[in-house]
């Protein structure tokens, strides 16, 4: 055989079956072909390999020395070929893979902390890098494999990326347990505006947010006394005095009851939290497990 392009890979599977069965009829039944089809493929094999390969006897087919010489290598090659195209299985219990997930500090605290707890139980050898949020060049970062998954909001998801909803978040009022408002289960709009507020400004320095836009529609204003870059700093600052903040409700689930929450007296729209990844890893078994497990954690109470 001078040119491998002359070989149809299906012919090799037929040759392997004929070597095992030594019968055109049995080989055809094993492969799901008709007997004339297998006979035709055997003729093509004889032409390509320039050898009769089998001779007929009263007991069936008898392989030629050339066919016998091919048997072992052919069997090994077919096994390797099946392994090549077989789906890759992912076992979290034994995997030593490394993944990276980006998110802001609120999502790290509210979602990735319980996710890591699940990984400790289910994938103890897996390594996870939690990185700061990526906004600029998110698509390029995911495409280059520098990041596996981004936990973010829909505004930062580019059309060419894959995404799925993890959960829908709402805002609640948060105060320290010694706050005068902590004794009640609600707060009036007038009282809400009377206290000093803290806002989170991820980009730094802003004293306005969704709450101020909602208040403006009611011709009301609040006093934002402090602007901080992270939600975790906000939690600590709320402990220092009788301050108020509107925070995502899931953030308080991880505070150990240090803060008291109740519904805001003004309608402030919540937001969606999504997972974003690159299409190149859409079918990867390990990535699918990672995304699926994160989504399950997100749906848990």
C-alpha positions in Angstrom: 0.0 0.0 0.0 1.7 3.2 -1.2 -1.0 5.7 -0.2 -3.0 5.6 3.0 -5.6 7.9 1.3 -6.8 4.8 -0.5 -7.9 3.2 2.8 -11.5 3.8 4.0 -11.3 3.4 7.8 -14.5 1.3 7.6 -12.5 -1.2 5.6 -10.2 -1.8 8.5 -13.1 -2.5 10.8 -14.3 -5.1 8.3 -10.9 -6.7 8.0 -10.7 -7.0 11.8 -14.2 -8.6 12.0 -13.3 -11.1 9.2 -10.1 -12.0 11.0 -12.1 -12.7 14.2 -15.1 -14.4 12.6 -13.5 -16.1 9.6 -16.9 -15.8 7.9 -18.4 -13.1 5.7 -21.9 -13.9 7.1 -20.9 -13.6 10.8 -18.7 -10.5 10.1 -21.7 -8.9 8.4 -24.0 -9.7 11.3 -21.5 -8.3 13.8 -21.0 -5.0 12.0 -24.7 -4.6 11.0 -23.9 -4.8 7.3 -25.4 -7.0 4.6 -23.4 -10.0 3.4 -23.0 -8.4 -0.2 -21.7 -5.2 1.4 -19.0 -7.0 3.4 -18.1 -9.1 0.3 -17.7 -5.9 -1.7 -15.5 -4.3 1.0 -13.3 -7.4 1.1 -12.8 -7.0 -2.7 -11.7 -3.4 -2.1 -9.3 -4.5 0.7 -7.7 -7.1 -1.6 -7.1 -4.4 -4.3 -5.7 -1.8 -1.8 -3.4 -4.3 0.0 -2.6 -6.3 -3.2 -3.2 -9.6 -1.4 -6.1 -12.1 -1.4 -6.2 -11.8 2.5 -8.5 -14.9 2.8 -9.1 -18.1 0.9 -12.3 -20.1 1.1 -12.2 -23.6 2.7 -14.9 -26.0 3.7 -14.6 -24.7 7.3 -14.8 -21.0 6.3 -12.2 -18.4 5.5 -8.5 -19.0 5.9 -6.3 -15.9 6.4 -3.2 -15.5 4.3 0.2 -14.8 5.9 -0.3 -11.1 5.1 -3.7 -11.0 6.8 -2.3 -12.8 9.9 0.6 -10.3 10.0 -1.8 -7.4 10.1 -4.1 -8.9 12.8 -2.4 -7.7 16.0 -1.4 -4.2 14.8 -4.9 -3.7 13.4 -6.6 -4.7 16.6 -4.4 -2.3 18.6 -4.9 0.5 16.1 -8.7 0.1 16.2 -8.6 0.2 20.0 -6.6 3.4 20.0 -8.9 4.9 17.5 -12.0 4.2 19.6 -10.2 5.7 22.6 -9.4 8.8 20.5 -13.0 9.5 19.7 -14.6 8.2 23.0 -16.0 10.9 25.3 -13.6 12.0 27.9 -14.9 11.1 31.3 -14.4 13.4 34.3 -14.2 12.1 37.8 -14.2 14.9 40.3 -13.1 12.6 43.1 -9.8 11.9 41.5 -9.3 14.9 39.2 -6.2 17.1 39.8 -7.3 19.7 37.3 -6.8 23.4 37.9 -9.6 26.0 37.3 -9.8 29.7 37.6 -13.0 31.7 38.4 -13.3 35.5 38.5 -15.9 37.4 40.5 -16.3 40.4 42.8 -16.0 40.1 46.5 -19.7 39.9 47.1 -20.1 36.9 44.7 -17.0 35.4 46.2 -18.5 35.5 49.6 -22.1 34.6 48.7 -21.5 31.9 46.1 -17.8 30.8 45.8 -17.5 30.1 49.6 -20.2 27.5 49.6 -18.9 26.2 46.2 -15.4 25.7 47.7 -17.0 23.8 50.6 -18.6 21.5 48.1 -15.3 21.0 46.3 -13.6 20.0 49.5 -16.1 17.1 49.8 -16.5 16.1 46.2 -13.2 17.1 44.4 -10.5 17.2 47.1 -7.6 17.1 44.6 -8.9 19.8 42.3 -7.2 23.3 42.4 -9.2 26.5 42.1 -7.9 30.0 41.6 -10.4 32.8 42.6 -9.4 36.0 40.9 -10.7 39.6 40.9 -13.5 40.4 38.4 -12.5 40.8 34.7 -14.4 43.4 32.8 -12.1 44.7 30.1 -11.0 42.0 27.6 -13.1 39.3 29.2 -13.6 37.5 25.9 -9.9 37.5 25.1 -9.0 36.3 28.6 -11.5 33.4 28.4 -10.4 32.5 24.9 -6.7 32.4 25.9 -7.5 30.0 28.7 -6.2 32.5 31.3 -9.7 32.3 32.9 -12.1 29.4 32.9 -15.3 31.0 34.2 -16.5 34.5 35.1 -19.2 35.0 37.7 -20.6 38.4 36.8 -23.7 40.3 35.6 -25.3 40.2 32.1 -24.1 43.7 31.3 -20.5 42.3 31.1 -21.4 39.2 29.0 -20.4 39.6 25.3 -22.7 38.0 22.7 -20.0 35.6 21.5 -19.6 34.0 24.9 -21.7 31.3 26.5 -23.6 32.1 29.7 -26.2 30.7 32.1 -28.3 32.3 34.9 -27.1 31.3 38.4 -29.6 33.2 40.5 -31.6 36.4 40.7 -30.6 38.8 43.5 -32.6 41.4 45.4 -31.5 44.2 47.7 -32.3 44.4 51.4 -31.7 47.1 54.1 -28.8 46.0 56.4 -28.0 47.5 59.8 -26.0 46.3 62.9 -27.8 44.5 65.7 -27.4 47.5 68.0 -29.0 49.9 65.5 -32.3 51.5 66.7 -34.0 50.1 63.6 -32.9 46.6 64.3 -35.8 46.2 66.7 -38.4 46.6 64.0 -39.1 44.6 60.8 -39.6 47.5 58.5 -38.5 51.1 58.0 -40.4 54.1 56.7 -39.0 56.1 53.7 -38.6 59.2 55.9 -36.6 57.2 58.5 -34.6 55.5 55.9 -33.5 58.8 54.4 -32.7 60.3 57.8 -29.8 58.0 58.6 -26.3 58.1 57.1 -25.7 55.6 54.4 -22.8 53.6 53.0 -22.6 52.6 49.3 -20.2 50.2 47.5 -18.4 51.7 44.5 -16.4 49.0 42.8 -14.6 51.6 40.6 -14.1 53.8 43.6 -15.3 57.2 44.8 -19.0 57.2 43.7 -21.6 58.3 46.2 -24.6 57.2 44.1 -26.2 54.0 43.1 -29.5 52.3 42.1 -31.1 53.4 45.4 -30.5 57.1 44.6 -32.1 56.7 41.2 -35.1 55.0 42.8 -35.4 57.8 45.4 -35.1 60.5 42.8 -38.2 59.1 41.1 -40.0 59.8 44.4 -38.4 63.3 44.7 -36.5 62.1 47.8 -32.8 62.0 48.7 -30.7 60.2 51.2 -27.3 61.1 52.8 -24.5 58.9 51.5 -21.8 59.5 54.0 -19.3 56.8 53.0 -18.3 55.2 49.7 -16.2 52.0 49.9 -14.7 49.7 47.2 -15.9 46.3 48.6 -18.9 44.7 50.2 -16.8 43.1 52.9 -15.5 46.5 54.0 -19.1 47.7 54.0 -20.1 44.9 56.5 -17.4 45.9 58.9 -18.2 49.6 58.7 -21.9 48.9 59.4 -20.7 47.5 62.8 -19.1 50.8 63.8 -22.2 53.0 64.2 -25.9 53.5 63.3 -25.4 53.4 59.6 -27.6 52.0 56.8 -26.8 50.2 53.6 -28.7 48.5 50.8 -26.9 45.2 50.1 -27.5 42.1 48.0 -29.5 39.7 50.2 -27.2 36.7 49.7 -24.3 38.6 51.2 -26.0 38.6 54.6 -26.4 34.8 54.6 -22.7 34.5 55.3 -22.3 37.2 58.0 -23.3 34.8 60.8 -26.2 37.0 61.9 -24.1 40.1 62.6 -26.4 42.2 60.6 -30.2 42.6 60.6 -32.0 42.9 57.3 -35.5 44.1 56.3 -37.1 45.1 53.0 -36.3 48.6 51.6 -39.0 51.2 51.7 -38.3 52.1 48.0 -38.4 49.7 45.0 -34.8 49.1 44.0 -34.4 46.7 41.1 -32.3 43.6 41.7 -29.9 42.0 39.3 -29.0 38.6 37.7 -25.8 36.8 38.5 -24.6 34.7 35.6 -21.7 32.3 34.8 -19.8 33.2 31.5 -17.4 31.0 29.6 -15.8 30.6 26.1 -17.4 28.4 23.5 -14.2 26.4 23.1 -14.8 24.7 26.5 -18.6 24.4 26.1 -18.4 20.6 25.6 -15.4 19.9 27.8 -16.4 17.3 30.5 -14.5 18.9 33.3 -15.9 22.4 32.5 -19.4 21.1 32.2 -19.1 19.5 35.7 -17.7 22.7 37.1 -20.5 24.9 35.7 -23.2 22.4 36.6 -22.0 22.1 40.2 -21.7 25.9 40.6 -25.3 26.3 39.3 -26.5 23.7 41.7 -24.9 25.5 44.6 -26.4 28.8 43.4 -29.9 27.3 43.4 -29.5 25.9 47.0 -31.3 27.9 49.7 
